[in-house]
């Protein structure tokens, strides 16, 4: 939405198990240049990507930075979920590898402190921050001093790291519960698969071709279960057989029941299109 407001031409790049497909990224950059267009920036969520939950490998972090340097591009590194790692070793931020000042790092307190506290941080060169301030002023004049003070008081009065450790364990349990429920309740179909994130708040579910999660959504709502339709995350509106599942808000009990109901809806959809597979 932010890019659309400035009439940017957006090009979607597929995600692989280890992050953005950098070969396709370079192909798209070259294609744009051949058409006389000037690519300007690469937007990334390297840790626990929204919506897929995928984490970009260290090798790809280094490579995408080299690509940005080669083609003189800005990287916007969005890191709202990086502190919410449940397992595995933390990987360095792309910004920490940057030696030319072309990476803009943005982080938020809304995922670690309070969802309603719309307070974020930007780390960039002085020149970039100066331009961002100019763009921000007509939008909201300035960030709420009250929100800033609340965050400051919490961080200085209490053990913020202990708070992070506590919510990590809460979200880890919810993630594990959702993964177990998917194994138990999803139809046994070779084309049904989902991601297994090491952190963050989301799991990405892919269904067989022929199923449309937008069309299926009203029938899921009838069962009092909801998801985010996957096509909303695709620049070209594709991904009709995908959906994003969030485990942050519901209790483990509700997660299990919700996935059970969702599995029943999907089973009915499969039966409807004649692709049901017998459960052994």
Beta strands, then each sheet from edge to edge (+ up, - down):
strand 1: 15-16
strand 2: 19-20
strand 3: 41-44
strand 4: 74-78
strand 5: 103-108
strand 6: 120-123
strand 7: 193-194
strand 8: 202-206
strand 9: 228-229
strand 10: 242-246
sheet 1: 1+ 2-
sheet 2: 3+ 4+ 5+ 6-
sheet 3: 7+ 8- 10+ 9-
end
